[in-house]
C-alpha cells in the first residue's frame, strides 16, 4: 500500500521489499491476511515465497483490483491523475534561474549544466551558441580612475568566478623583486624593509615589458631600477643653541627615484647589475607608440607611458632619527599574482548575483505597513518601497525592483518569520552578476578588465587546441 501511494523508482521499491524481510519471519500470519499472498501455513514454511509475493504486489499492484485496495481509513489517490507538466517545467525553470535566499539557508544553489540533465521532464538543457549570444551582455554602470562596476549577464557562475580569479592572480604587473642594500642604519631590518618595498604599487605599463627568467640579463625590456638614498639629520637652530627640526624623519615612497639608464652600482666580480642598451624612457615611448598602432582598442596605461614612478608618493616606508641612513637599489620585474600577492593588479575584485524580491501574494493592510516599516527603518526618505491606498486596501508599491542592500537583507530575514514565507521571497539570478573591480593604480580598471578577458580567451583557445 505504501509503495502504491508514494511514487518512486523501482530501486526504491526493491529496497522497501528487502526491509520487509524481517517482518516475514516475525509476523507471517499478518502478512498472510492479504488475499493476494496466500495461506499462512505455506507462508510460514516458505519465506522466499513471501518475498517474491511482496515484490510482485509492490511492483505490479493494480489499483483497480479490489484485492489491492487501500486499507480502511487510508486516503485513496486517483491513479489516473497525472502531474501538471506545465507547472513542473515552470518550477524547474525557476530553480534553474534563481537561488532562493531564505532566512536560514539558500536553496537551489547548484547548477546542472550538462546536456540531458532534465531530459526526463522534456526540458532540453543542451548548450547553444545562438542562445548564448542572445542572452549575453555587459553594461558598465560606474567607471572612474580607480574603480569600475559593471553587470554581466548570460554566463555561468563558474565563468564569472574564473574571471574574478584571473583579475586577482593572472593579469601581470610590475613590482620590486630584488633590493640591493648599500647601507641601512635604521631600526628596520633589511629583509623587512625589502618586503615593504615589494608591496609598493609601481606605475608602469606591464604590457611594454617582458617576463624575466633567472638566467636572463636585466635589460630595459624586463627590469625597472629605482634608487633610494635618504639620510636623517637635524637642522641647525637660528642662533646655533636650539636644535632645529628633523629632516627626513619619515621616509615615503617619493624617495624612490627612477633610473632610466639602469643601475648605478659598481659591478661585482665583473658582473653588471643591469645591461641597458638604451635609455628606458626612449624604449617605453617607442613601445607605447607601437602598441597604439597595433592595438588601438587596448587602452592606455596609467600616467605617462614614457615615465615610471610609484603609484602613490605618500606611502610611509620607515622612520629614522638623526644620523640614520638608508641607501639601496630596487629592481622591478614583471610577475603574476598567483606567484606573489605583490603582483596582483587589484585591491579587490568581487561579484554578487542580481537580487530580486518576489511578492508571492498581495501584501495589503497591516502587512503592508509591517513590510515598509521593516525596509525603511532606520533610513529616512527611503525610495525602494512605499504604500499606496488607505484602510484595508493599502498595498505595497515597488519603486526599486532590485532594492538596496538594506532592503535585500531585511526581506531575507522577514521571509523566515511566521506567515511571511508564502508572501515574499528573495531570489538571486544565477546568470546575472554585478562586478566591482578596484585597481591598485598600475593600470586603469577598464584596461584590467580587457586584459583579463584576453587571458580567459587564451585559456579557452589552449583547451580547444588540445581537443
Buried (B, 14 or more C-beta within 10 A) or exposed (E): BEBBEEEEEEEEBEEBBEEBEEEBEEEBEEBBEBEEBBEBEEBBEBEEBBBEBBBEBBEEBEBEEEEBBBEEEEEEEEEEEEEEEEEEBEEBEEBBBBBBBBBEEEEBEEBEEEEEBBEEEEBEEEEEEEEEEEEEEEEEEEBEEBBBBBBBBBBBBEBBEBBBBBBBBBBBBBBBBBBBBEEBEBEBEEEEBBBBBBEBBBBBBBBBBEEBEEEBEBBBBBBBBBBBEBBBBBEEEEEEEEEEEBEBBBBBBEBBEBBBBBBEBEEEEEEBBBBBEBBBBEBBBBBBEEBEEEEEEBBBBBBBBBBBBBBBEEBEBBBBEBEBBBBBBBBBBBBBBEEEEBBBBBEBBBBEBBBBBBEEEEBBBEBBBBBBEBBBEEEEEBEBBBBEEEEEEBBBEEEEEBBBEBBBBBBBEBBEEEEBBEBBBBBBBBBBBBBBBBBBBBBBBBBBBBBBBEBBEEEEEEEEEEE
